[in-house]
Amino acid sequence: MSTAVLGLQWGDEGKGKITHLLAREADMVVRFNGGPNAGHTLIDRGVKFGTHLIPAGAFYPGVTSVLAAGMVVDIELLSKEIRAVADHIGETPRVLLAENAHLILPYHRTLEELEGSGARFGTTRRGIAPAYRDKVAHVGVRAGDLLDPETLRSRIAWRLDLLKREWPASEEMQAYSAGALAELLLAAGKELREGICDVSPVVDEALRKGKRVLFEGAQGTLLDVDFGTYPFVTSSTTTFGGIGPSLGIPLPSIDRRVGVAKAYLTRVGEGPFPTELENPVGAGLRERGGEYGTTTGRPRRCGWLDLVALRYAATLNGITEIALTKLDVLNELDEIRVCTEYRIGGRSAERYPLSGERLARCEPVYEAVRGWREALGNPTSVESLPKAAANYVRLIEKKLEIRVGIVSYGPRPEETIGTTL
């Protein structure tokens, strides 16, 4: 049986913990989109990790971890993460990297700074958009190029020649050397060479044999380059629909599609946020929830749960089950509000807007629910939660018409209700 885990908000939903728990029973874990702009926080055997590229399966011996073609990969960072996990678990994880996945080079980060996209859109400044842009402009460098040093140097030299002509006044860009960059990549990717391959038939075979394959998404649905709050989005497909193109096989039949959502809502960087709380309540959510970016350390903007956005994201992905995270962060509130619809110019907006500009004009309509102001204890089911907390979970189920199958009420693995493949 295959399972997909996807974020349903603007990222930072707690996918790292959920994916990590589900990966315990997987044979293969496939990361299919994004790059080191994603940050997954998890606790493994009492040790806290903040990962960016390596799939969750790497923490479990015997599980194959796959980075698919839809990703852009910082090879230096990936190598560091593999070594860190190897030191932690006592053996080197089996990691396969798609030969047609594109690489992030240092000049991509320089280009992002020169263009100012980080300041304008609130990006992570990890070179993500420039790397994806090179991919579609046919001037990118791919993981498979690490297997042919001469081709690697040629591709880098060609791209650098164009960049140096485009940015003649940039001392940093002019200082790059194709030979030096090639050597940097070759050294960083030395231990990965045996795992660079066409991953499509590997994943296809696992699916055909009925292996337990877990597909791991990065970022969140509302950051999707096509269906998110454009232009305040990422540069890859963050929805379930991105799995097939990333693998190069027909869209696999995935019966279990787990959508991860916080019990409230956060956003990092720029972009509209109808339910944002720029007051002490929002500040309290940030502090209790530790809402600071895993990748950048930036404080996250916090607000009430937005069911209009959540319903849109769940429908877009065909979600069969919700994983609700950070329920405990709401413990200290007498009243909790939930956005149930939008109004634009006094009129009800029935659908989630596809543009950031239109979303910025949306006014949230709230439904107030009772808070619980008590610790959640050690519940083993939704029914064993405090009554008001259980009612909050059931309200979400009722409004979305989707079962909440997993509830996380703390960072530790054991602080979770329902996590089996």
C-alpha positions as CSV (number, residue, x, y, z in Angstrom):
1,M,0.0,0.0,0.0
2,S,1.3,3.4,-0.9
3,T,0.8,6.6,1.1
4,A,1.3,10.3,0.3
5,V,2.0,13.0,2.9
6,L,1.3,16.5,1.8
7,G,1.1,19.9,3.5
8,L,-2.2,21.7,3.2
9,Q,-1.2,25.2,4.2
10,W,1.8,27.5,3.6
11,G,4.3,24.9,4.8
12,D,5.6,24.4,8.3
13,E,2.5,22.2,9.1
14,G,4.6,19.5,10.9
15,K,5.0,17.2,8.0
16,G,8.5,16.3,9.3
17,K,7.1,14.6,12.4
18,I,4.2,12.9,10.6
19,T,6.4,11.6,7.7
20,H,9.1,10.4,10.1
21,L,6.5,8.4,12.1
22,L,4.9,6.8,9.0
23,A,8.3,6.0,7.5
24,R,8.9,3.5,10.3
25,E,6.8,0.9,8.5
26,A,7.8,1.9,4.9
27,D,10.0,0.0,2.5
28,M,10.7,3.2,0.5
29,V,10.3,6.9,1.0
30,V,10.2,9.2,-2.0
31,R,10.7,13.0,-1.8
32,F,9.3,14.4,-5.0
33,N,9.5,18.2,-5.0
34,G,11.3,21.3,-3.7
35,G,14.8,21.7,-2.4
36,P,16.6,22.9,0.8
37,N,13.9,25.6,1.1
38,A,11.9,22.9,3.0
39,G,12.7,22.3,6.6
40,H,11.5,19.2,8.4
41,T,11.8,19.1,12.2
42,L,11.7,15.7,13.9
43,I,12.9,13.9,17.0
44,D,14.5,10.5,16.4
45,R,15.6,8.4,19.4
46,G,15.6,11.5,21.6
47,V,17.7,13.6,19.2
48,K,16.2,16.6,17.5
49,F,17.0,17.0,13.8
50,G,16.2,19.8,11.3
51,T,16.5,18.3,7.8
52,H,16.1,19.9,4.4
53,L,16.7,17.4,1.7
54,I,17.1,13.9,3.0
55,P,13.9,11.8,3.0
56,A,12.5,10.6,6.3
57,G,13.3,6.9,5.4
58,A,17.0,7.6,5.9
59,F,16.5,7.3,9.7
60,Y,15.4,3.6,9.4
61,P,17.9,0.9,8.3
62,G,16.6,-1.1,5.4
63,V,14.4,1.7,4.1
64,T,15.3,3.1,0.6
65,S,15.2,6.9,0.4
66,V,14.7,8.4,-3.0
67,L,15.1,12.0,-4.2
68,A,13.1,12.3,-7.4
69,A,13.5,14.4,-10.5
70,G,11.1,17.1,-9.4
71,M,13.6,18.3,-6.8
72,V,16.5,20.7,-7.0
73,V,19.4,19.5,-4.8
74,D,22.2,21.2,-3.0
75,I,24.7,18.4,-3.2
76,E,26.9,19.7,-0.4
77,L,24.0,20.0,2.0
78,L,22.6,16.5,1.1
79,S,26.0,15.0,1.7
80,K,26.2,16.6,5.1
81,E,22.8,15.4,6.0
82,I,23.6,11.8,5.0
83,R,26.7,11.9,7.1
84,A,24.8,13.3,10.1
85,V,22.2,10.6,9.8
86,A,24.8,7.9,9.4
87,D,26.6,9.0,12.5
88,H,23.3,9.0,14.4
89,I,22.0,5.5,13.3
90,G,25.4,3.8,13.0
91,E,25.2,3.0,9.3
92,T,25.0,4.8,6.0
93,P,21.4,5.1,4.8
94,R,20.5,3.9,1.3
95,V,19.9,7.1,-0.7
96,L,19.1,7.2,-4.4
97,L,19.3,10.5,-6.3
98,A,17.5,10.9,-9.6
99,E,20.1,11.5,-12.3
100,N,17.7,14.0,-13.9
101,A,17.3,16.0,-10.7
102,H,18.8,19.5,-11.1
103,L,21.5,20.8,-8.8
104,I,21.7,24.1,-7.0
105,L,25.0,25.8,-7.5
106,P,26.5,28.8,-5.6
107,Y,25.8,31.1,-8.4
108,H,22.0,30.4,-8.0
109,R,22.1,31.9,-4.5
110,T,24.2,34.9,-5.8
111,L,21.6,35.4,-8.6
112,E,18.7,35.4,-6.1
113,E,20.5,38.1,-4.1
114,L,21.3,40.2,-7.2
115,E,17.7,40.0,-8.4
116,G,16.3,40.9,-5.0
117,S,13.6,38.2,-5.1
118,G,14.4,37.2,-1.5
119,A,13.3,40.6,-0.2
120,R,10.4,41.0,-2.6
121,F,8.8,37.6,-2.0
122,G,10.3,36.5,1.3
123,T,12.1,33.5,-0.2
124,T,14.6,31.4,1.8
125,R,17.5,32.6,-0.3
126,R,18.6,29.1,-1.1
127,G,18.8,29.6,-4.9
128,I,15.6,27.6,-5.5
129,A,13.9,29.7,-8.1
130,P,17.0,30.4,-10.2
131,A,17.8,26.6,-10.2
132,Y,14.2,25.8,-11.4
133,R,14.5,28.6,-13.9
134,D,17.7,27.1,-15.3
135,K,16.0,23.8,-15.6
136,V,13.2,25.0,-17.9
137,A,15.6,27.3,-19.8
138,H,17.8,24.2,-20.7
139,V,20.9,25.7,-19.0
140,G,20.8,23.6,-15.8
141,V,23.2,21.2,-14.2
142,R,21.9,17.8,-13.3
143,A,22.9,15.1,-10.8
144,G,23.8,12.7,-13.6
145,D,26.5,15.2,-14.8
146,L,28.5,14.3,-11.7
147,L,29.2,11.0,-13.4
148,D,30.9,12.7,-16.3
149,P,33.3,15.4,-15.1
150,E,34.0,16.8,-18.6
151,T,30.3,17.3,-19.3
152,L,29.9,18.8,-15.8
153,R,32.6,21.4,-16.4
154,S,31.2,22.2,-19.9
155,R,27.7,22.8,-18.6
156,I,28.9,25.0,-15.7
157,A,31.1,27.0,-18.1
158,W,28.3,27.6,-20.5
159,R,26.0,28.9,-17.8
160,L,28.7,31.0,-16.2
161,D,29.5,32.7,-19.5
162,L,25.9,33.8,-19.8
163,L,25.7,35.0,-16.2
164,K,28.9,36.9,-16.3
165,R,27.7,38.8,-19.4
166,E,24.4,39.5,-17.7
167,W,26.0,40.7,-14.5
168,P,29.3,42.4,-15.5
169,A,29.3,44.6,-12.4
170,S,28.9,41.8,-9.9
171,E,32.3,41.0,-8.4
172,E,30.9,37.8,-6.9
173,M,29.5,36.5,-10.2
174,Q,32.7,37.4,-12.1
175,A,34.8,35.5,-9.5
176,Y,33.2,32.2,-10.2
177,S,35.3,29.6,-12.0
178,A,33.8,26.7,-13.9
179,G,36.7,24.4,-12.9
180,A,36.5,25.3,-9.2
181,L,32.7,24.8,-9.1
182,A,33.0,21.5,-10.8
183,E,35.6,20.3,-8.4
184,L,33.5,21.5,-5.5
185,L,30.5,19.4,-6.7
186,L,32.5,16.4,-7.6
187,A,34.1,16.3,-4.1
188,A,30.7,16.9,-2.4
189,G,29.0,14.2,-4.4
190,K,31.8,11.6,-4.3
191,E,30.0,9.3,-1.8
192,L,26.7,9.7,-3.7
193,R,27.9,8.6,-7.1
194,E,26.8,5.0,-6.7
195,G,23.3,6.2,-5.8
196,I,22.8,8.5,-8.8
197,C,20.6,6.7,-11.2
198,D,17.3,6.6,-13.1
199,V,15.0,6.2,-10.1
200,S,11.8,5.8,-12.1
201,P,12.1,2.0,-12.7
202,V,13.2,1.5,-9.1
203,V,10.0,3.2,-7.7
204,D,7.8,1.6,-10.3
205,E,9.1,-1.9,-9.4
206,A,8.5,-1.2,-5.7
207,L,4.9,-0.2,-6.5
208,R,4.3,-3.2,-8.7
209,K,5.5,-5.5,-6.1
210,G,3.2,-4.1,-3.5
211,K,5.9,-2.6,-1.4
212,R,5.0,0.1,1.2
213,V,6.0,3.3,-0.6
214,L,5.7,6.6,1.2
215,F,5.7,9.8,-0.9
216,E,6.9,12.8,1.0
217,G,5.9,16.3,-0.1
218,A,7.7,19.5,0.8
219,Q,6.4,23.1,1.4
220,G,2.6,23.3,1.4
221,T,-0.3,23.3,-1.1
222,L,-0.9,27.0,-0.8
223,L,2.7,27.6,-2.1
224,D,2.2,25.6,-5.3
225,V,3.6,27.4,-8.3
226,D,0.3,27.0,-10.2
227,F,-2.4,26.7,-7.6
228,G,-1.0,28.7,-4.7
229,T,-1.2,32.4,-3.9
230,Y,0.8,33.6,-6.9
231,P,3.2,35.3,-7.0
232,F,4.0,34.6,-3.3
233,V,4.6,30.9,-4.0
234,T,7.5,28.4,-4.4
235,S,8.9,27.2,-7.7
236,S,7.7,23.6,-7.8
237,T,4.5,21.6,-7.8
238,T,3.6,21.0,-4.1
239,T,0.4,19.0,-4.7
240,F,-0.4,15.3,-5.2
241,G,-0.4,15.9,-8.9
242,G,3.3,16.6,-8.9
243,I,4.2,13.0,-8.0
244,G,3.8,11.4,-11.4
245,P,5.8,14.0,-13.4
246,S,8.6,14.0,-10.8
247,L,8.9,10.2,-11.2
248,G,8.4,9.8,-14.9
249,I,5.8,7.1,-14.4
250,P,2.0,7.2,-14.7
251,L,0.4,8.8,-11.6
252,P,0.5,5.9,-9.1
253,S,-2.7,4.8,-7.4
254,I,-2.3,6.0,-3.9
255,D,-5.2,5.1,-1.7
256,R,-4.1,6.9,1.4
257,R,-3.4,10.6,1.0
258,V,-2.6,12.3,4.3
259,G,-3.0,16.1,4.4
260,V,-1.1,17.7,7.2
261,A,-2.5,20.9,8.8
262,K,-1.8,22.8,12.0
263,A,-4.7,23.4,14.4
264,Y,-4.0,27.1,13.6
265,L,-2.2,28.7,10.7
266,T,1.2,30.2,10.0
267,R,3.0,31.8,7.1
268,V,6.7,32.8,6.6
269,G,7.7,35.6,4.4
270,E,5.6,37.9,2.3
271,G,2.1,37.3,0.9
272,P,-1.6,37.8,2.0
273,F,-2.9,36.1,5.1
274,P,-6.6,36.8,5.9
275,T,-6.7,35.2,9.4
276,E,-3.3,36.7,10.6
277,L,-3.3,37.8,14.2
278,E,-1.0,40.8,14.6
279,N,-1.8,41.0,18.4
280,P,-0.8,39.3,21.6
281,V,-2.9,36.2,20.7
282,G,-0.8,35.8,17.6
283,A,2.4,36.4,19.5
284,G,1.3,33.8,22.0
285,L,0.8,31.2,19.3
286,R,4.3,31.9,18.0
287,E,6.0,31.5,21.3
288,R,4.1,28.5,22.5
289,G,4.4,26.8,19.1
290,G,8.1,27.7,18.6
291,E,7.1,29.2,15.3
292,Y,10.5,30.1,13.8
293,G,11.6,28.7,10.5
294,T,13.7,25.5,10.4
295,T,15.5,26.7,7.3
296,T,15.8,30.4,8.0
297,G,15.1,31.0,11.7
298,R,12.6,33.7,10.7
299,P,9.6,34.2,13.0
300,R,6.4,32.9,11.4
301,R,3.3,35.0,11.1
302,C,0.4,33.3,13.1
303,G,-3.4,33.3,12.8
304,W,-6.6,31.4,13.2
305,L,-7.3,28.2,11.3
306,D,-8.6,29.0,7.8
307,L,-11.1,26.3,6.7
308,V,-11.7,28.0,3.3
309,A,-8.1,27.5,2.4
310,L,-7.9,24.1,4.0
311,R,-11.0,22.8,2.1
312,Y,-9.5,24.1,-1.1
313,A,-6.2,22.4,-0.5
314,A,-7.8,19.1,0.6
315,T,-10.0,19.0,-2.5
316,L,-7.1,19.8,-4.8
317,N,-5.1,16.9,-3.5
318,G,-8.0,14.4,-3.0
319,I,-7.1,14.1,0.6
320,T,-8.5,11.0,2.3
321,E,-7.3,11.8,5.9
322,I,-6.2,14.9,7.9
323,A,-3.2,14.8,10.2
324,L,-3.9,17.7,12.6
325,T,-0.7,19.0,14.4
326,K,0.2,21.3,17.3
327,L,-3.2,21.0,19.0
328,D,-1.5,21.6,22.3
329,V,-0.5,25.1,21.3
330,L,-4.2,26.1,21.7
331,N,-4.3,24.9,25.3
332,E,-4.2,28.3,26.9
333,L,-7.1,30.0,25.0
334,D,-10.6,30.6,26.4
335,E,-12.0,31.1,22.9
336,I,-10.8,29.9,19.5
337,R,-11.9,31.3,16.2
338,V,-12.2,29.4,12.9
339,C,-12.6,31.1,9.5
340,T,-15.5,29.5,7.7
341,E,-15.9,31.8,4.7
342,Y,-14.5,34.9,3.0
343,R,-16.2,38.1,2.0
344,I,-14.9,40.5,-0.7
345,G,-16.6,43.9,-0.9
346,G,-19.4,42.6,1.3
347,R,-20.1,39.6,-0.9
348,S,-19.4,36.0,-0.1
349,A,-16.5,34.4,-1.9
350,E,-17.4,30.8,-2.6
351,R,-13.9,29.7,-3.8
352,Y,-10.4,30.2,-2.7
353,P,-8.8,32.9,-4.9
354,L,-6.0,31.9,-7.2
355,S,-4.1,35.2,-7.0
356,G,-2.4,36.8,-4.1
357,E,-3.9,40.2,-4.9
358,R,-7.5,38.8,-4.7
359,L,-6.8,36.9,-1.5
360,A,-5.4,40.2,0.1
361,R,-8.9,41.7,-0.4
362,C,-10.7,38.8,1.4
363,E,-12.2,39.4,4.8
364,P,-12.5,36.3,7.0
365,V,-15.9,35.3,8.6
366,Y,-15.3,33.6,11.9
367,E,-17.1,31.0,14.0
368,A,-16.1,31.1,17.6
369,V,-15.7,27.9,19.6
370,R,-14.9,27.2,23.2
371,G,-11.3,26.7,24.2
372,W,-10.1,24.2,26.9
373,R,-7.4,25.9,29.0
374,E,-6.0,22.6,30.2
375,A,-3.2,20.2,29.3
376,L,-4.2,17.5,26.9
377,G,-2.7,14.7,29.0
378,N,-1.8,11.5,27.3
379,P,-4.8,10.8,25.1
380,T,-5.0,7.6,23.0
381,S,-7.9,8.7,20.9
382,V,-9.8,11.9,20.0
383,E,-12.5,10.8,22.4
384,S,-10.0,10.9,25.3
385,L,-9.1,14.5,24.7
386,P,-10.6,17.2,26.9
387,K,-14.2,17.7,25.6
388,A,-13.6,21.1,24.1
389,A,-10.5,19.9,22.3
390,A,-12.4,16.9,21.0
391,N,-15.2,19.1,19.8
392,Y,-12.7,21.3,17.9
393,V,-11.3,18.3,16.1
394,R,-14.8,17.1,15.2
395,L,-15.7,20.6,14.0
396,I,-12.9,20.4,11.5
397,E,-14.0,17.0,10.4
398,K,-17.6,18.2,9.9
399,K,-16.7,21.3,8.0
400,L,-14.2,19.5,5.7
401,E,-16.1,16.2,5.5
402,I,-12.8,14.4,5.9
403,R,-11.7,12.2,8.8
404,V,-9.0,13.5,11.1
405,G,-7.0,10.3,11.4
406,I,-3.8,11.6,13.1
407,V,-3.6,14.2,15.9
408,S,-0.2,15.5,17.1
409,Y,-0.2,17.3,20.5
410,G,3.5,17.8,21.1
411,P,6.9,17.4,19.4
412,R,7.8,14.0,20.7
413,P,6.8,10.9,18.7
414,E,4.7,9.5,21.5
415,E,2.6,12.7,21.6
416,T,0.5,11.5,18.7
417,I,-2.8,9.7,18.1
418,G,-2.9,7.3,15.2
419,T,0.3,6.8,13.1
420,T,0.4,3.5,11.2
421,L,0.7,2.8,7.5
